[in-house]
Amino acid sequence: MNETVFRPVAVIRTDFPQKFGVPRQSGRVPSLVGRVVFLPAFRNPDALRGIGEFSHLWLLFDFSLSHRGEWSPTVRPPRLGGNTRVGVFASRSPFRPNPIGLSSVRLLGTEETAAEGTVLLVGGADLVDGTPIFDIKPYLPFTDAHPDAACGYADAHREDRLAVECPSELLSRIPEPKRETLLACLAEDPRPSYQEDARVYTVSFAGAEVSFTVSDGTLHVTDIGS
């Protein structure tokens, strides 16, 4: 078969410059705001005509930081402890034959800019800053949502969250509108699931370096630097 070449239509701007710390699924942290910036060739306002009538969108994107020369038929989902293997097509792993991701996000509105044209503001995105976006489609609840769907091994971990303790003097170093979002992202437990030690981890968020440890189900923020 002939190969198909995709080209990005946009990139997304978020508060996460690295993969570590990004929520594992879209919608887990609704307050996490991203800006979808269209590339110059696609900054035609007609392409967005009617998009404001939809509350949610699908983003099809490139797992751009997870490209590999070879693919494996099995992967190790983090929520299974990093040791149990399942088929790659029974997972949402970024390490796929074609590194294409799919995220549902809330359309918060649009922003008109002189330099970037019309920018989409979206909530709940689980993407690294600068991730290429291949396509954008409206989310249709009467066809896309299946409340009775079985979730396999993911179902047992859907409510997994940590308690978070962050001293107020440290939290004050984060811009006020982003503080609750940071705490919600930390509650998702950014650590690899196979790590249960008390080492210090650091998440890059909104221009800050947030260090933390975890013990007895509580995440303790130990420092926030620039």
N, C-alpha and C positions, 0 to 999 in steps of 0.2 A: 504494500500500500504506500501511496505517496505521503510524505511527511507534511504536517500542517504547521505553519509558522504563525505564532501569535505575537502581537505587538501590544504593549500596554497603552491604555487610553488615559490613565491617570496614575498618580501616586497618592498615598495617604500619609498625612502628617499626624503623629501621635506623640505622647510623652515618653515613649520607650525607645531609646536608641539601640537597645540590645534585646535579644530574645528572652533573657532571664528576667522574670517578673511579669511578663505579659500573661494575662488570664488565659487559661487553657482552652476556653471556648468563648465564642461571642455571647454577649448578653449577660455574662456572669457579673459584670460590673457596669450597670447601665450608665453611670455618671462619667465613664471614661469617654471623653470626646475626641473625635478625629476629624480632620479636614481633608476631604477628597479634592485634590487639586488636579485639574485636567491638563494634559500635555497640550502644547500649542496647537497641534493639528486637530485637536478635538474640542477646542474652546468655542464651539458654535452654539449659541444659546438655543437654537432650534432643537438641538439634540436633547435638551432637558425640558422641552415643552410638555407640561402636564405632570411632571414628576412630583410637584408639591401636593398632588391629590393622594399620594400614597404615604402611609405612616412608616413603613419599613421597606428596606431594600436588601437584595442579595448582592454581595460583593464577591466576584470571582478574582482571585489574586494569585500571584506567584510566590511560592515559598522560596524567596530569593536567597535566603541565608542557609538553605538546606539542600542545595544542588549537589548531587553525587554522580560520579561516572557510571556506577553500577547500581542496580536495585536488588533488593532482597524480597523474597516472597513472604517472609514473616518479619514482624516488628515486635518490640516490647513496650506496650502501653505503660506510661508512667503510673497510672492509677492501679495497675496490677503489680506494683512493687518493682518494676524494672527487670523482672526475671522471667515472667511468663510470656511466651510468644503466642501471637495470634496472626492470622493472615493479614497482609497489608491492606486488602480490600475490606477487611472487617475492622478497620481502624481509621482514625483521623490523623495518623502520623504524617508529618511533612515529608518523610522519606519515602517517596512514591515513584513509580515509573515516570509519571509526569507530575512534577511538583506543583499541582494546582490546588488551591484552597478555596473554601466556600464559607462565607460568614453572613449571618443575618444581622442587620443593624437598624436602629431607629433613625429615621430622617428627622433631624432637629430643625432644619431650615437651610437657607442658602445665605451666602455672603458675597456681595458684589465687590470686586476689587479691580483696581486699575491694572495691576501687574499680572494677576492670575485669572482674570475673568470671573465667572461664577464658580464659587466653591461650595461643595456640599458639606454641611456639618452633620456628623452622624454620632450616635451614642451607642456604647456597648461594643465597640470594635476590639478585636483581639489581635491586633497587627502591630508589627514593629514599624517605627518611623521610616518612611521612604519605601515601603512595600509597593511594588508595581501592581496596579489594578488592571486586569484584562477586560472586565465587563461589569456592568451594573444592570440589575433587573429588578422590577417591582416584586415585592413579597406579597403573595395572595393567600390569606389565611384559609380560604375555603378549599384550596388545593395543596398548599404547602405545609399546613399544620395537620398533624395526626395525633391528637391527645391520647389515643389508646395504643400508640406504637410501643413495641418492646425495645428496651434500651440495652439489652445484654449486660456485659460486665460494667458498663458505665452507670447503670441504674443504682448500684450499691454505693456509689460515691458522689451522687449528685448534690448532697447536702453537706459534703465535707468542707469545713471551714475552721480556721484557728481563731482563738481570742487574740486580740492585739493590744499590747501595752506600749504606749509611746509617751514619754515625758513631754509636757506641754512646752518646755523650753526648746526641745528639739523640733517638735511639730511646727512651732512658729517660724521655722526656717523655710517651710514650704509655703508658697502663695496660698492665701486663705481659700480661694475657690477650689483648690486642688487637694486640700487636706483630707477630706472624707473619701475622695477617690483613692488616694494613696492607701489609706487604712483598709479600704475594701479590697484593693489589689493584694495587699499583704495577707489579709485573711484567707485568700485563696491558696496560700502556702506555695510560694514560688520554688521551693526546694525540689530537687529530684526525689521521687517517691521512695527510692531505695536508701535515702540518706536519713538517718535518725539520730545523728550525733549532735553535739552542742557547738559545732564550729560556727564561726562568724561568716555570714553571707552578705553580699552587697548588691543591691538593685539600683540601677540608674533610672531615675524618674524625674521628668520635668526639670532637667538641668542639675539635679541634686544626686548625691551618692548616699543611699540609705542602707545602713548596716544593721543587721539583726541576728539574733539567735533564737532558737526554739527549744522549749522544754515543757514537758507535761501539758501539751496541747495549747500552749500560749506562745505567741511570737513577741519577743521583746526587742524593740528598737533601741540600739545601743549608741548610734551616732547618725547624724545627718550633716554631710559636708557638701562642698561644691566641687 
